[in-house]
Amino acid sequence: MIYYAILFAFACFGAAIMMCLWRIITADGVGTRVLALDTMVINTIALLILYGLNLGTEVFFESAMIIAMLGFVSTVAYARFMLRGNIIE
């Protein structure tokens, strides 16, 4: 039964990533693109966690933590670029 729940979750998060990708392509402003990209990173983390649960290994949990850290830093860098026009002072 858990196998079907994981497959359903894979399909839902895959569809969410496709919707975020569509929003990145068709967005009007930079803020909307950054928000869609951050949401896409969160969905990717969820897919990695599900894949790790499906295989029963812990390697994917560690890679999800690394991607979460990179996603946070990139969101902060994009926000700083939108506010100030540069990233490093």
CYANA upper distance limits for C-alpha pairs under 8 A (distance plus 0.5 A):
  1 MET  CA      5 ALA  CA      7.10
  2 ILE  CA      6 ILE  CA      6.66
  3 TYR  CA      7 LEU  CA      6.78
  3 TYR  CA     54 ASN  CA      8.11
  4 TYR  CA      8 PHE  CA      6.61
  5 ALA  CA      9 ALA  CA      6.65
  6 ILE  CA     10 PHE  CA      6.59
  6 ILE  CA     50 LEU  CA      7.19
  6 ILE  CA     54 ASN  CA      7.72
  7 LEU  CA     11 ALA  CA      6.81
  8 PHE  CA     12 CYS  CA      6.75
  9 ALA  CA     13 PHE  CA      6.57
  9 ALA  CA     50 LEU  CA      8.30
 10 PHE  CA     14 GLY  CA      6.39
 10 PHE  CA     47 LEU  CA      7.05
 10 PHE  CA     50 LEU  CA      7.76
 11 ALA  CA     15 ALA  CA      6.59
 12 CYS  CA     16 ALA  CA      6.71
 13 PHE  CA     17 ILE  CA      6.68
 13 PHE  CA     43 ASN  CA      6.46
 13 PHE  CA     44 THR  CA      8.38
 13 PHE  CA     46 ALA  CA      7.88
 13 PHE  CA     47 LEU  CA      7.15
 14 GLY  CA     18 MET  CA      6.85
 14 GLY  CA     43 ASN  CA      8.42
 14 GLY  CA     47 LEU  CA      8.33
 15 ALA  CA     19 MET  CA      6.73
 16 ALA  CA     20 CYS  CA      6.69
 16 ALA  CA     40 MET  CA      8.21
 16 ALA  CA     43 ASN  CA      7.57
 17 ILE  CA     21 LEU  CA      6.61
 17 ILE  CA     40 MET  CA      6.03
 17 ILE  CA     43 ASN  CA      6.83
 17 ILE  CA     44 THR  CA      7.99
 18 MET  CA     22 TRP  CA      6.68
 19 MET  CA     23 ARG  CA      6.71
 20 CYS  CA     24 ILE  CA      6.66
 20 CYS  CA     36 ALA  CA      5.80
 20 CYS  CA     37 LEU  CA      7.44
 20 CYS  CA     39 THR  CA      7.54
 20 CYS  CA     40 MET  CA      6.36
 21 LEU  CA     25 ILE  CA      6.83
 21 LEU  CA     36 ALA  CA      7.96
 21 LEU  CA     37 LEU  CA      8.25
 21 LEU  CA     40 MET  CA      8.00
 22 TRP  CA     26 THR  CA      6.68
 23 ARG  CA     27 ALA  CA      5.96
 23 ARG  CA     32 THR  CA      8.43
 23 ARG  CA     33 ARG  CA      7.49
 23 ARG  CA     36 ALA  CA      6.92
 24 ILE  CA     32 THR  CA      8.04
 24 ILE  CA     33 ARG  CA      5.38
 24 ILE  CA     34 VAL  CA      8.47
 24 ILE  CA     36 ALA  CA      6.53
 24 ILE  CA     37 LEU  CA      7.40
 25 ILE  CA     33 ARG  CA      8.48
 27 ALA  CA     32 THR  CA      6.66
 27 ALA  CA     33 ARG  CA      6.55
 28 ASP  CA     32 THR  CA      7.64
 29 GLY  CA     33 ARG  CA      7.17
 30 VAL  CA     34 VAL  CA      6.70
 30 VAL  CA     82 MET  CA      8.40
 31 GLY  CA     35 LEU  CA      6.72
 31 GLY  CA     82 MET  CA      8.44
 32 THR  CA     36 ALA  CA      6.65
 33 ARG  CA     37 LEU  CA      6.54
 34 VAL  CA     38 ASP  CA      6.63
 34 VAL  CA     75 THR  CA      7.54
 34 VAL  CA     78 TYR  CA      7.50
 35 LEU  CA     39 THR  CA      6.71
 36 ALA  CA     40 MET  CA      6.57
 37 LEU  CA     41 VAL  CA      6.80
 38 ASP  CA     42 ILE  CA      6.94
 38 ASP  CA     71 GLY  CA      7.21
 38 ASP  CA     75 THR  CA      7.11
 39 THR  CA     43 ASN  CA      6.77
 40 MET  CA     44 THR  CA      6.65
 41 VAL  CA     45 ILE  CA      6.75
 41 VAL  CA     67 ILE  CA      8.09
 41 VAL  CA     68 ALA  CA      7.91
 41 VAL  CA     71 GLY  CA      6.71
 42 ILE  CA     46 ALA  CA      6.85
 42 ILE  CA     68 ALA  CA      7.93
 43 ASN  CA     47 LEU  CA      6.74
 44 THR  CA     48 LEU  CA      6.75
 45 ILE  CA     49 ILE  CA      6.77
 45 ILE  CA     64 ALA  CA      5.70
 45 ILE  CA     65 MET  CA      8.45
 45 ILE  CA     67 ILE  CA      7.46
 45 ILE  CA     68 ALA  CA      7.42
 46 ALA  CA     50 LEU  CA      6.69
 47 LEU  CA     51 TYR  CA      6.56
 48 LEU  CA     52 GLY  CA      6.65
 48 LEU  CA     60 PHE  CA      6.33
 48 LEU  CA     61 PHE  CA      7.57
 48 LEU  CA     63 SER  CA      8.27
 48 LEU  CA     64 ALA  CA      6.58
 49 ILE  CA     53 LEU  CA      6.72
 49 ILE  CA     60 PHE  CA      6.85
 49 ILE  CA     61 PHE  CA      6.35
 49 ILE  CA     64 ALA  CA      7.32
 50 LEU  CA     54 ASN  CA      6.59
 51 TYR  CA     55 LEU  CA      6.72
 51 TYR  CA     60 PHE  CA      7.76
 52 GLY  CA     56 GLY  CA      6.18
 52 GLY  CA     57 THR  CA      5.90
 52 GLY  CA     58 GLU  CA      6.81
 52 GLY  CA     59 VAL  CA      7.71
 52 GLY  CA     60 PHE  CA      5.64
 52 GLY  CA     61 PHE  CA      7.10
 53 LEU  CA     57 THR  CA      7.43
 58 GLU  CA     62 GLU  CA      7.40
 59 VAL  CA     63 SER  CA      6.98
 60 PHE  CA     64 ALA  CA      6.51
 61 PHE  CA     65 MET  CA      6.89
 62 GLU  CA     66 ILE  CA      6.95
 63 SER  CA     67 ILE  CA      6.70
 64 ALA  CA     68 ALA  CA      6.56
 65 MET  CA     69 MET  CA      6.81
 66 ILE  CA     70 LEU  CA      6.77
 67 ILE  CA     71 GLY  CA      6.41
 68 ALA  CA     72 PHE  CA      6.71
 69 MET  CA     73 VAL  CA      6.80
 70 LEU  CA     74 SER  CA      6.56
 71 GLY  CA     75 THR  CA      6.61
 72 PHE  CA     76 VAL  CA      6.76
 73 VAL  CA     77 ALA  CA      6.63
 74 SER  CA     78 TYR  CA      6.60
 75 THR  CA     79 ALA  CA      6.63
 76 VAL  CA     80 ARG  CA      6.58
 77 ALA  CA     81 PHE  CA      6.60
 77 ALA  CA     87 ILE  CA      6.57
 78 TYR  CA     82 MET  CA      6.70
 78 TYR  CA     87 ILE  CA      8.41
 79 ALA  CA     83 LEU  CA      6.74
 80 ARG  CA     84 ARG  CA      6.40
 80 ARG  CA     85 GLY  CA      7.79
 80 ARG  CA     86 ASN  CA      7.50
 80 ARG  CA     87 ILE  CA      6.39
 81 PHE  CA     85 GLY  CA      5.12
 81 PHE  CA     86 ASN  CA      5.46
 81 PHE  CA     87 ILE  CA      5.80
